[in-house]
Amino acid sequence: IWRHISGSLFDVSASADGQVWGCNGTHQIYRRNGAAWTRVPGSLRQISVAREGLVWGVNNNDRIARGNGRGWTQVAGTLRHVSVGSDGTVWGVNADSKIYRWNGTDWTQVAGALRQISVGSASAVWGVNSRDEIYRWSGSAWQKQTGKLKHVSVAADGTVWGTNAANNIYKWSGG
């Protein structure tokens, strides 16, 4: 059962340690603080939180930012979508559907093409392409999965959820 929470966000991200951050339609950033949303300085269109002090996002110009809860640091490059896992693993995709993995100091391009990506940890990376085809990273290559989704989300424990073009919700049951 879903419970309605006050507020209005365009994008929301939750971490394994209970952190919840989001961005609204005018790119304002919010962090859930108990029973209320607290405005965070900055401007992002998309956000991903791994744990306390580890937040990544992209702004309206596809510029990348990394946050520590006290401020933002601009990261070189441009991405359309970024995702950070509980272990600090960061992947992203740009406007041309090119895939990138953060190596700690720079972005390394990874073969393939995705529109959206989700990282639970280094061993749990999933994405969807422009044809809503679903892919899972094996550690060395992308493996196509059955079905079609417009958005996929993977948790730190490897649990995978997604939504399709009709906004139906699915949970991966394996195999």
LOZARO-265400 format. One record per residue: residue number from 1; x, y, z of N, C-alpha, C, O in turn. Coordinates in Angstrom, 3 decimals. Example, Ala and Ser with C-alpha at 12.3 -4.5 7.8 and 13.67 -1.06 7.14 Angstrom:
2
{rec 1, {13.190, -5.690, 7.800}, {12.300, -4.500, 7.800}, {13.200, -3.300, 7.800}, {14.236, -3.319, 8.465}}
{rec 2, {12.850, -2.250, 7.080}, {13.670, -1.060, 7.140}, {12.900, 0.030, 7.870}, {13.409, 1.138, 8.039}}
# end
This chain:
175
{rec 1, {0.853, -1.187, 0.000}, {0.000, 0.000, 0.000}, {0.890, 1.240, 0.000}, {1.839, 1.339, 0.778}}
{rec 2, {0.570, 2.179, -0.883}, {1.293, 3.443, -0.958}, {0.644, 4.459, -0.027}, {-0.581, 4.529, 0.067}}
{rec 3, {1.462, 5.239, 0.656}, {0.965, 6.303, 1.525}, {1.398, 7.638, 0.928}, {2.572, 7.833, 0.612}}
{rec 4, {0.452, 8.550, 0.777}, {0.745, 9.861, 0.212}, {1.573, 10.683, 1.198}, {1.270, 10.738, 2.390}}
{rec 5, {2.614, 11.316, 0.682}, {3.484, 12.199, 1.463}, {3.300, 13.606, 0.905}, {3.273, 13.794, -0.311}}
{rec 6, {3.175, 14.588, 1.785}, {2.979, 15.960, 1.320}, {4.183, 16.439, 0.517}, {5.307, 15.980, 0.719}}
{rec 7, {3.925, 17.368, -0.395}, {4.970, 17.919, -1.230}, {4.758, 17.526, -2.684}, {3.855, 16.754, -3.007}}
{rec 8, {5.594, 18.061, -3.548}, {5.506, 17.773, -4.978}, {6.917, 17.747, -5.552}, {7.620, 18.757, -5.533}}
{rec 9, {7.325, 16.595, -6.061}, {8.657, 16.439, -6.626}, {8.581, 15.846, -8.022}, {7.690, 15.055, -8.329}}
{rec 10, {9.523, 16.239, -8.857}, {9.655, 15.694, -10.204}, {10.504, 14.424, -10.180}, {10.254, 13.494, -10.947}}
{rec 11, {11.507, 14.385, -9.300}, {12.425, 13.264, -9.186}, {12.706, 13.031, -7.711}, {12.869, 13.989, -6.955}}
{rec 12, {12.766, 11.765, -7.288}, {13.025, 11.445, -5.893}, {13.993, 10.275, -5.824}, {13.987, 9.407, -6.697}}
{rec 13, {14.828, 10.249, -4.783}, {15.783, 9.169, -4.594}, {15.872, 8.852, -3.109}, {15.919, 9.754, -2.272}}
{rec 14, {15.895, 7.551, -2.788}, {16.002, 7.093, -1.404}, {17.196, 6.161, -1.261}, {17.524, 5.416, -2.184}}
{rec 15, {17.841, 6.206, -0.110}, {19.026, 5.379, 0.118}, {18.733, 4.284, 1.139}, {17.700, 4.299, 1.808}}
{rec 16, {19.653, 3.343, 1.247}, {19.509, 2.235, 2.191}, {19.504, 2.713, 3.647}, {18.912, 2.064, 4.508}}
{rec 17, {20.159, 3.840, 3.923}, {20.187, 4.347, 5.306}, {19.045, 5.322, 5.603}, {19.051, 5.991, 6.636}}
{rec 18, {18.061, 5.403, 4.691}, {16.868, 6.198, 4.957}, {16.887, 7.622, 4.455}, {15.922, 8.357, 4.664}}
{rec 19, {17.950, 8.032, 3.804}, {18.002, 9.372, 3.241}, {17.026, 9.469, 2.072}, {16.938, 8.547, 1.262}}
{rec 20, {16.295, 10.575, 1.978}, {15.395, 10.809, 0.846}, {15.623, 12.237, 0.370}, {15.499, 13.193, 1.136}}
{rec 21, {15.959, 12.362, -0.911}, {16.186, 13.653, -1.542}, {15.327, 13.731, -2.791}, {14.920, 12.701, -3.328}}
{rec 22, {15.050, 14.936, -3.257}, {14.272, 15.086, -4.476}, {14.438, 16.452, -5.102}, {14.993, 17.370, -4.497}}
{rec 23, {13.946, 16.573, -6.324}, {13.955, 17.836, -7.073}, {12.543, 18.096, -7.563}, {11.840, 17.172, -7.973}}
{rec 24, {12.135, 19.341, -7.520}, {10.797, 19.662, -8.031}, {10.874, 20.119, -9.486}, {11.949, 20.125, -10.085}}
{rec 25, {9.746, 20.496, -10.040}, {9.658, 20.886, -11.438}, {10.424, 22.135, -11.801}, {10.693, 22.369, -12.979}}
{rec 26, {10.785, 22.948, -10.815}, {11.589, 24.148, -11.079}, {13.035, 23.942, -10.639}, {13.781, 24.907, -10.470}}
{rec 27, {13.433, 22.677, -10.452}, {14.799, 22.249, -10.170}, {15.294, 22.610, -8.773}, {16.499, 22.598, -8.520}}
{rec 28, {14.379, 22.930, -7.870}, {14.769, 23.145, -6.480}, {15.021, 21.786, -5.829}, {14.336, 20.809, -6.134}}
{rec 29, {15.994, 21.728, -4.941}, {16.395, 20.487, -4.279}, {15.807, 20.451, -2.877}, {15.799, 21.453, -2.163}}
{rec 30, {15.312, 19.266, -2.492}, {14.757, 19.073, -1.161}, {15.299, 17.803, -0.542}, {15.606, 16.831, -1.232}}
{rec 31, {15.410, 17.833, 0.788}, {15.834, 16.677, 1.568}, {14.781, 16.425, 2.632}, {14.325, 17.352, 3.301}}
{rec 32, {14.399, 15.165, 2.785}, {13.399, 14.806, 3.801}, {14.086, 14.834, 5.157}, {15.109, 14.182, 5.370}}
{rec 33, {13.501, 15.602, 6.067}, {14.052, 15.765, 7.405}, {12.949, 15.423, 8.392}, {12.185, 16.301, 8.793}}
{rec 34, {12.854, 14.157, 8.791}, {11.764, 13.736, 9.663}, {10.462, 13.710, 8.899}, {10.301, 12.928, 7.962}}
{rec 35, {9.523, 14.567, 9.296}, {8.205, 14.597, 8.663}, {8.043, 15.747, 7.679}, {6.936, 16.003, 7.204}}
{rec 36, {9.140, 16.447, 7.366}, {9.036, 17.621, 6.494}, {10.159, 17.626, 5.457}, {11.180, 16.959, 5.620}}
{rec 37, {9.946, 18.395, 4.387}, {10.960, 18.604, 3.370}, {11.728, 19.879, 3.696}, {11.123, 20.900, 4.024}}
{rec 38, {13.045, 19.828, 3.610}, {13.899, 20.994, 3.831}, {14.545, 21.372, 2.511}, {15.125, 20.521, 1.837}}
{rec 39, {14.451, 22.638, 2.139}, {15.050, 23.134, 0.894}, {16.557, 23.113, 1.035}, {17.098, 23.550, 2.051}}
{rec 40, {17.231, 22.608, 0.024}, {18.688, 22.536, -0.018}, {19.165, 23.499, -1.102}, {18.613, 23.490, -2.203}}
{rec 41, {20.165, 24.324, -0.829}, {20.668, 25.240, -1.860}, {21.153, 24.480, -3.088}, {21.710, 23.388, -2.978}}
{rec 42, {20.933, 25.069, -4.253}, {21.362, 24.475, -5.507}, {20.192, 24.265, -6.443}, {19.045, 24.566, -6.112}}
{rec 43, {20.501, 23.745, -7.616}, {19.493, 23.512, -8.644}, {19.843, 22.240, -9.396}, {20.901, 22.158, -10.019}}
{rec 44, {18.951, 21.234, -9.342}, {19.155, 19.971, -10.048}, {17.856, 19.523, -10.703}, {16.767, 19.788, -10.194}}
{rec 45, {17.985, 18.843, -11.835}, {16.846, 18.260, -12.538}, {16.655, 16.806, -12.154}, {15.531, 16.303, -12.163}}
{rec 46, {17.749, 16.123, -11.813}, {17.722, 14.702, -11.460}, {18.711, 14.476, -10.331}, {19.774, 15.097, -10.296}}
{rec 47, {18.360, 13.573, -9.396}, {19.177, 13.384, -8.202}, {19.265, 11.910, -7.843}, {18.346, 11.138, -8.120}}
{rec 48, {20.389, 11.518, -7.215}, {20.591, 10.149, -6.749}, {21.336, 10.205, -5.427}, {22.402, 10.815, -5.341}}
{rec 49, {20.781, 9.569, -4.387}, {21.405, 9.552, -3.072}, {21.787, 8.118, -2.713}, {20.994, 7.191, -2.879}}
{rec 50, {23.015, 7.951, -2.218}, {23.500, 6.627, -1.827}, {23.407, 6.430, -0.319}, {23.017, 5.367, 0.162}}
{rec 51, {23.775, 7.480, 0.416}, {23.777, 7.455, 1.881}, {24.063, 8.868, 2.372}, {24.313, 9.774, 1.577}}
{rec 52, {24.026, 9.042, 3.653}, {24.353, 10.343, 4.242}, {25.695, 10.823, 3.694}, {26.703, 10.124, 3.792}}
{rec 53, {25.694, 12.028, 3.116}, {26.925, 12.615, 2.616}, {27.361, 12.164, 1.232}, {28.464, 12.500, 0.802}}
{rec 54, {26.529, 11.417, 0.524}, {26.896, 10.965, -0.821}, {25.697, 11.100, -1.747}, {24.867, 10.197, -1.857}}
{rec 55, {25.625, 12.267, -2.420}, {24.515, 12.610, -3.305}, {25.101, 13.105, -4.628}, {26.040, 13.901, -4.632}}
{rec 56, {24.553, 12.639, -5.742}, {24.959, 13.088, -7.066}, {23.715, 13.590, -7.799}, {22.596, 13.183, -7.486}}
{rec 57, {23.915, 14.467, -8.764}, {22.791, 14.942, -9.556}, {23.247, 15.649, -10.812}, {24.437, 15.899, -11.007}}
{rec 58, {22.287, 15.969, -11.661}, {22.560, 16.753, -12.864}, {21.579, 17.919, -12.926}, {20.423, 17.802, -12.519}}
{rec 59, {22.065, 19.042, -13.443}, {21.198, 20.212, -13.527}, {20.539, 20.301, -14.902}, {20.665, 19.389, -15.718}}
{rec 60, {19.849, 21.387, -15.145}, {19.100, 21.571, -16.381}, {19.995, 21.637, -17.620}, {19.522, 21.421, -18.736}}
{rec 61, {21.283, 21.934, -17.433}, {22.240, 21.991, -18.539}, {23.087, 20.720, -18.621}, {24.118, 20.707, -19.294}}
{rec 62, {22.660, 19.656, -17.942}, {23.357, 18.361, -17.909}, {24.699, 18.411, -17.195}, {25.497, 17.482, -17.320}}
{rec 63, {24.961, 19.481, -16.448}, {26.181, 19.569, -15.646}, {26.024, 18.679, -14.420}, {24.930, 18.568, -13.866}}
{rec 64, {27.096, 18.054, -14.002}, {27.090, 17.065, -12.925}, {27.537, 17.712, -11.624}, {28.472, 18.512, -11.606}}
{rec 65, {26.852, 17.355, -10.523}, {27.229, 17.851, -9.199}, {27.283, 16.693, -8.223}, {26.499, 15.748, -8.309}}
{rec 66, {28.223, 16.782, -7.290}, {28.352, 15.802, -6.204}, {28.176, 16.558, -4.893}, {28.826, 17.577, -4.659}}
{rec 67, {27.291, 16.050, -4.046}, {27.017, 16.713, -2.784}, {27.424, 15.879, -1.594}, {27.449, 14.650, -1.651}}
{rec 68, {27.747, 16.578, -0.499}, {28.126, 15.901, 0.737}, {27.185, 16.259, 1.884}, {27.477, 15.961, 3.042}}
{rec 69, {26.067, 16.892, 1.571}, {25.128, 17.316, 2.606}, {25.371, 18.735, 3.079}, {24.498, 19.332, 3.707}}
{rec 70, {26.545, 19.288, 2.788}, {26.882, 20.655, 3.193}, {27.087, 21.579, 1.998}, {27.085, 22.801, 2.142}}
{rec 71, {27.265, 20.985, 0.814}, {27.486, 21.790, -0.376}, {27.672, 20.905, -1.592}, {27.661, 19.677, -1.501}}
{rec 72, {27.843, 21.559, -2.734}, {27.954, 20.857, -4.011}, {29.297, 21.146, -4.650}, {29.813, 22.260, -4.559}}
{rec 73, {29.863, 20.130, -5.300}, {31.080, 20.265, -6.082}, {30.744, 19.895, -7.513}, {30.169, 18.836, -7.765}}
{rec 74, {31.101, 20.769, -8.460}, {30.863, 20.444, -9.865}, {31.863, 19.388, -10.297}, {33.046, 19.458, -9.964}}
{rec 75, {31.368, 18.402, -11.048}, {32.180, 17.311, -11.578}, {32.284, 17.511, -13.086}, {31.296, 17.852, -13.738}}
{rec 76, {33.468, 17.302, -13.639}, {33.693, 17.483, -15.074}, {32.775, 16.577, -15.885}, {32.452, 15.466, -15.465}}
{rec 77, {32.364, 17.060, -17.042}, {31.541, 16.273, -17.947}, {30.087, 16.709, -17.926}, {29.693, 17.585, -17.156}}
{rec 78, {29.296, 16.077, -18.791}, {27.856, 16.311, -18.825}, {27.146, 14.964, -18.927}, {27.583, 14.066, -19.647}}
{rec 79, {26.059, 14.845, -18.203}, {25.230, 13.637, -18.213}, {23.768, 14.035, -18.216}, {23.409, 15.103, -17.720}}
{rec 80, {22.934, 13.189, -18.767}, {21.490, 13.369, -18.725}, {20.923, 12.720, -17.457}, {19.938, 13.194, -16.891}}
{rec 81, {21.569, 11.617, -17.020}, {21.099, 10.871, -15.855}, {22.313, 10.289, -15.131}, {23.217, 9.748, -15.768}}
{rec 82, {22.334, 10.399, -13.799}, {23.425, 9.851, -12.993}, {22.827, 9.007, -11.875}, {21.731, 9.290, -11.391}}
{rec 83, {23.558, 7.960, -11.464}, {23.092, 7.103, -10.371}, {24.286, 6.681, -9.532}, {25.332, 6.313, -10.067}}
{rec 84, {24.124, 6.734, -8.204}, {25.183, 6.348, -7.272}, {24.674, 5.207, -6.398}, {23.549, 5.245, -5.901}}
{rec 85, {25.519, 4.189, -6.218}, {25.172, 3.035, -5.405}, {25.619, 3.206, -3.966}, {26.360, 4.136, -3.645}}
{rec 86, {25.169, 2.310, -3.100}, {25.468, 2.396, -1.673}, {26.957, 2.306, -1.378}, {27.416, 2.810, -0.353}}
{rec 87, {27.719, 1.669, -2.265}, {29.167, 1.545, -2.071}, {29.947, 2.681, -2.729}, {31.178, 2.655, -2.746}}
{rec 88, {29.245, 3.677, -3.271}, {29.893, 4.813, -3.908}, {30.119, 4.654, -5.398}, {30.653, 5.563, -6.034}}
{rec 89, {29.731, 3.527, -5.973}, {29.838, 3.310, -7.417}, {28.922, 4.287, -8.140}, {27.752, 4.414, -7.780}}
{rec 90, {29.434, 4.980, -9.154}, {28.653, 5.980, -9.887}, {28.706, 5.683, -11.385}, {29.779, 5.492, -11.957}}
{rec 91, {27.531, 5.649, -12.007}, {27.390, 5.493, -13.451}, {26.476, 6.598, -13.956}, {25.713, 7.183, -13.188}}
{rec 92, {26.557, 6.880, -15.248}, {25.666, 7.863, -15.841}, {25.528, 7.653, -17.331}, {26.288, 6.905, -17.946}}
{rec 93, {24.545, 8.325, -17.899}, {24.348, 8.320, -19.352}, {24.181, 9.762, -19.812}, {23.614, 10.594, -19.105}}
{rec 94, {24.689, 10.042, -21.015}, {24.577, 11.408, -21.519}, {23.414, 11.538, -22.509}, {22.666, 10.586, -22.732}}
{rec 95, {23.278, 12.700, -23.084}, {22.164, 12.983, -24.000}, {22.219, 12.127, -25.262}, {21.203, 11.959, -25.935}}
{rec 96, {23.383, 11.586, -25.590}, {23.544, 10.714, -26.759}, {23.439, 9.235, -26.394}, {23.772, 8.371, -27.205}}
{rec 97, {22.976, 8.940, -25.179}, {22.814, 7.576, -24.659}, {24.129, 6.839, -24.435}, {24.134, 5.619, -24.271}}
{rec 98, {25.248, 7.572, -24.427}, {26.540, 6.948, -24.117}, {26.624, 6.720, -22.610}, {26.140, 7.529, -21.818}}
{rec 99, {27.241, 5.613, -22.233}, {27.305, 5.177, -20.839}, {28.689, 5.488, -20.267}, {29.709, 5.292, -20.928}}
{rec 100, {28.701, 5.979, -19.022}, {29.957, 6.310, -18.354}, {29.965, 5.791, -16.920}, {28.938, 5.748, -16.244}}
{rec 101, {31.170, 5.396, -16.478}, {31.382, 4.961, -15.086}, {32.449, 5.871, -14.483}, {33.479, 6.130, -15.105}}
{rec 102, {32.196, 6.352, -13.269}, {33.128, 7.216, -12.562}, {34.234, 6.346, -11.974}, {33.950, 5.366, -11.287}}
{rec 103, {35.498, 6.698, -12.240}, {36.621, 5.900, -11.729}, {37.266, 6.523, -10.495}, {38.318, 6.069, -10.045}}
{rec 104, {36.644, 7.550, -9.955}, {37.169, 8.231, -8.771}, {37.741, 9.599, -9.086}, {37.789, 10.476, -8.224}}
{rec 105, {38.178, 9.778, -10.333}, {38.722, 11.077, -10.746}, {38.188, 11.550, -12.089}, {38.266, 12.737, -12.408}}
{rec 106, {37.639, 10.617, -12.886}, {37.173, 10.969, -14.225}, {36.152, 9.934, -14.690}, {35.927, 8.924, -14.022}}
{rec 107, {35.540, 10.195, -15.837}, {34.558, 9.285, -16.416}, {35.213, 8.367, -17.439}, {35.990, 8.822, -18.279}}
{rec 108, {34.903, 7.082, -17.371}, {35.352, 6.093, -18.339}, {34.143, 5.651, -19.145}, {33.143, 5.215, -18.576}}
{rec 109, {34.227, 5.760, -20.471}, {33.097, 5.327, -21.295}, {33.022, 3.812, -21.317}, {34.039, 3.123, -21.401}}
{rec 110, {31.786, 3.302, -21.238}, {31.507, 1.871, -21.262}, {30.697, 1.596, -22.524}, {29.799, 2.366, -22.865}}
{rec 111, {31.008, 0.510, -23.214}, {30.297, 0.162, -24.444}, {28.802, 0.003, -24.176}, {28.397, -0.438, -23.100}}
{rec 112, {27.993, 0.367, -25.160}, {26.547, 0.234, -25.060}, {25.865, 1.578, -25.177}, {26.514, 2.615, -25.310}}
{rec 113, {24.537, 1.543, -25.126}, {23.732, 2.762, -25.216}, {22.504, 2.598, -24.326}, {21.718, 1.668, -24.508}}
{rec 114, {22.341, 3.506, -23.361}, {21.194, 3.484, -22.457}, {20.613, 4.884, -22.325}, {21.318, 5.882, -22.477}}
{rec 115, {19.323, 4.943, -22.041}, {18.631, 6.207, -21.793}, {18.603, 6.521, -20.303}, {18.646, 7.683, -19.897}}
{rec 116, {18.530, 5.468, -19.497}, {18.434, 5.617, -18.034}, {19.203, 4.487, -17.381}, {19.247, 3.377, -17.911}}
{rec 117, {19.817, 4.763, -16.219}, {20.641, 3.772, -15.537}, {20.382, 3.843, -14.038}, {20.043, 4.901, -13.508}}
{rec 118, {20.545, 2.707, -13.357}, {20.379, 2.664, -11.906}, {21.469, 1.783, -11.313}, {21.775, 0.712, -11.836}}
{rec 119, {22.052, 2.255, -10.206}, {23.139, 1.552, -9.540}, {22.742, 1.286, -8.087}, {22.453, 2.215, -7.332}}
{rec 120, {22.731, 0.012, -7.709}, {22.539, -0.348, -6.306}, {23.881, -0.498, -5.622}, {24.050, -0.122, -4.462}}
{rec 121, {24.844, -1.059, -6.362}, {26.224, -1.260, -5.928}, {27.040, -1.609, -7.162}, {26.501, -1.659, -8.268}}
{rec 122, {28.335, -1.849, -6.985}, {29.190, -2.193, -8.125}, {28.705, -3.447, -8.838}, {28.929, -3.598, -10.039}}
{rec 123, {28.039, -4.355, -8.113}, {27.567, -5.600, -8.717}, {26.091, -5.573, -9.094}, {25.538, -6.589, -9.517}}
{rec 124, {25.455, -4.424, -8.943}, {24.030, -4.304, -9.280}, {23.804, -3.026, -10.086}, {23.474, -1.979, -9.530}}
{rec 125, {23.989, -3.128, -11.417}, {23.827, -1.993, -12.317}, {22.867, -2.425, -13.425}, {23.114, -3.410, -14.121}}
{rec 126, {21.776, -1.683, -13.583}, {20.750, -1.982, -14.589}, {20.466, -0.714, -15.384}, {20.742, 0.391, -14.917}}
{rec 127, {19.914, -0.871, -16.582}, {19.541, 0.282, -17.380}, {18.527, -0.075, -18.451}, {18.261, -1.248, -18.714}}
{rec 128, {17.972, 0.951, -19.058}, {17.045, 0.773, -20.184}, {17.494, 1.669, -21.329}, {18.049, 2.748, -21.117}}
{rec 129, {17.242, 1.198, -22.548}, {17.629, 1.990, -23.713}, {16.425, 2.725, -24.297}, {15.340, 2.708, -23.715}}
{rec 130, {16.614, 3.358, -25.427}, {15.562, 4.169, -26.038}, {14.395, 3.326, -26.557}, {13.324, 3.865, -26.838}}
{rec 131, {14.586, 2.017, -26.688}, {13.509, 1.107, -27.117}, {12.877, 0.397, -25.915}, {12.149, -0.580, -26.087}}
{rec 132, {13.151, 0.882, -24.705}, {12.645, 0.319, -23.444}, {13.156, -1.098, -23.184}, {12.575, -1.831, -22.384}}
{rec 133, {14.236, -1.482, -23.856}, {14.845, -2.781, -23.591}, {15.659, -2.679, -22.305}, {16.268, -1.646, -22.025}}
{rec 134, {15.663, -3.758, -21.527}, {16.270, -3.775, -20.202}, {17.616, -4.497, -20.264}, {17.744, -5.543, -20.899}}
{rec 135, {18.624, -3.915, -19.587}, {19.953, -4.510, -19.548}, {20.501, -4.536, -18.126}, {20.231, -3.655, -17.309}}
{rec 136, {21.283, -5.585, -17.863}, {21.961, -5.728, -16.563}, {23.453, -5.872, -16.839}, {23.849, -6.617, -17.736}}
{rec 137, {24.284, -5.164, -16.075}, {25.733, -5.224, -16.220}, {26.246, -6.494, -15.545}, {25.939, -6.744, -14.380}}
{rec 138, {27.024, -7.293, -16.270}, {27.554, -8.561, -15.744}, {28.892, -8.378, -15.038}, {29.395, -9.309, -14.410}}
{rec 139, {29.460, -7.204, -15.136}, {30.802, -6.955, -14.635}, {31.765, -6.719, -15.783}, {32.838, -6.143, -15.605}}
{rec 140, {31.360, -7.181, -16.984}, {32.204, -6.981, -18.155}, {31.400, -6.657, -19.419}, {31.969, -6.210, -20.414}}
{rec 141, {30.089, -6.879, -19.386}, {29.252, -6.614, -20.563}, {27.794, -6.454, -20.129}, {27.412, -6.836, -19.022}}
{rec 142, {26.990, -5.881, -21.029}, {25.560, -5.727, -20.787}, {24.829, -6.993, -21.224}, {25.059, -7.499, -22.322}}
{rec 143, {23.956, -7.500, -20.370}, {23.143, -8.670, -20.688}, {21.696, -8.221, -20.818}, {21.124, -7.646, -19.892}}
{rec 144, {21.110, -8.493, -21.990}, {19.714, -8.118, -22.222}, {18.796, -8.999, -21.378}, {18.992, -10.211, -21.285}}
{rec 145, {17.791, -8.371, -20.765}, {16.817, -9.063, -19.929}, {15.470, -9.094, -20.647}, {15.243, -8.314, -21.572}}
{rec 146, {14.594, -9.972, -20.234}, {13.272, -10.049, -20.846}, {12.425, -8.858, -20.430}, {12.662, -8.250, -19.386}}
{rec 147, {11.438, -8.532, -21.249}, {10.494, -7.470, -20.937}, {10.921, -6.126, -21.482}, {11.960, -5.983, -22.128}}
{rec 148, {10.068, -5.132, -21.193}, {10.332, -3.748, -21.601}, {9.935, -2.832, -20.454}, {8.869, -2.987, -19.858}}
{rec 149, {10.807, -1.875, -20.152}, {10.563, -0.884, -19.107}, {11.022, 0.483, -19.598}, {11.947, 0.587, -20.403}}
{rec 150, {10.361, 1.532, -19.103}, {10.825, 2.890, -19.415}, {11.774, 3.399, -18.334}, {12.569, 4.308, -18.574}}
{rec 151, {11.686, 2.797, -17.119}, {12.522, 3.215, -15.996}, {12.789, 2.006, -15.114}, {11.890, 1.204, -14.860}}
{rec 152, {14.013, 1.879, -14.652}, {14.396, 0.774, -13.769}, {15.107, 1.349, -12.549}, {15.798, 2.364, -12.647}}
{rec 153, {14.935, 0.694, -11.392}, {15.598, 1.115, -10.167}, {16.068, -0.116, -9.409}, {15.287, -1.035, -9.159}}
{rec 154, {17.353, -0.132, -9.041}, {17.929, -1.264, -8.324}, {18.428, -0.800, -6.964}, {19.063, 0.248, -6.847}}
{rec 155, {18.133, -1.594, -5.937}, {18.527, -1.283, -4.562}, {19.897, -1.881, -4.252}, {20.422, -2.687, -5.020}}
{rec 156, {20.462, -1.481, -3.131}, {21.767, -1.975, -2.707}, {21.795, -3.488, -2.558}, {22.835, -4.111, -2.773}}
{rec 157, {20.665, -4.088, -2.191}, {20.607, -5.545, -2.017}, {20.331, -6.286, -3.322}, {20.202, -7.510, -3.324}}
{rec 158, {20.239, -5.551, -4.435}, {20.009, -6.166, -5.735}, {18.559, -6.278, -6.141}, {18.270, -6.741, -7.244}}
{rec 159, {17.633, -5.869, -5.286}, {16.215, -5.853, -5.636}, {15.989, -4.865, -6.774}, {16.504, -3.748, -6.737}}
{rec 160, {15.222, -5.270, -7.783}, {15.016, -4.423, -8.959}, {13.526, -4.183, -9.184}, {12.724, -5.117, -9.171}}
{rec 161, {13.172, -2.923, -9.389}, {11.809, -2.502, -9.699}, {11.839, -1.704, -10.991}, {12.886, -1.187, -11.380}}
{rec 162, {10.698, -1.602, -11.658}, {10.640, -0.797, -12.862}, {9.220, -0.423, -13.226}, {8.253, -0.966, -12.692}}
{rec 163, {9.117, 0.518, -14.147}, {7.817, 0.915, -14.689}, {7.894, 0.846, -16.212}, {8.930, 1.127, -16.814}}
{rec 164, {6.760, 0.462, -16.821}, {6.733, 0.369, -18.282}, {6.056, 1.597, -18.883}, {5.701, 2.532, -18.165}}
{rec 165, {5.879, 1.590, -20.190}, {5.304, 2.734, -20.904}, {3.881, 3.039, -20.460}, {3.440, 4.182, -20.576}}
{rec 166, {3.147, 2.048, -19.953}, {1.776, 2.248, -19.470}, {1.752, 2.598, -17.985}, {0.686, 2.641, -17.371}}
{rec 167, {2.945, 2.852, -17.400}, {3.110, 3.187, -15.982}, {2.766, 2.035, -15.044}, {2.519, 2.257, -13.859}}
{rec 168, {2.748, 0.802, -15.563}, {2.584, -0.372, -14.707}, {3.890, -0.615, -13.966}, {4.965, -0.372, -14.513}}
{rec 169, {3.809, -1.091, -12.733}, {4.970, -1.308, -11.876}, {5.320, -2.792, -11.866}, {4.440, -3.645, -11.751}}
{rec 170, {6.617, -3.094, -11.989}, {7.083, -4.468, -11.989}, {8.240, -4.628, -11.010}, {9.021, -3.700, -10.802}}
{rec 171, {8.344, -5.814, -10.412}, {9.467, -6.180, -9.553}, {10.126, -7.406, -10.160}, {9.446, -8.382, -10.480}}
{rec 172, {11.456, -7.367, -10.325}, {12.209, -8.471, -10.904}, {12.187, -9.659, -9.947}, {12.500, -9.517, -8.765}}
{rec 173, {11.817, -10.822, -10.459}, {11.771, -12.028, -9.629}, {12.908, -12.986, -9.978}, {12.983, -14.091, -9.440}}
{rec 174, {13.792, -12.556, -10.881}, {14.931, -13.386, -11.287}, {14.562, -14.303, -12.434}, {13.390, -14.588, -12.676}}
{rec 175, {15.607, -14.765, -13.147}, {15.375, -15.713, -14.225}, {14.489, -15.223, -15.227}, {14.206, -15.926, -16.198}}
# end
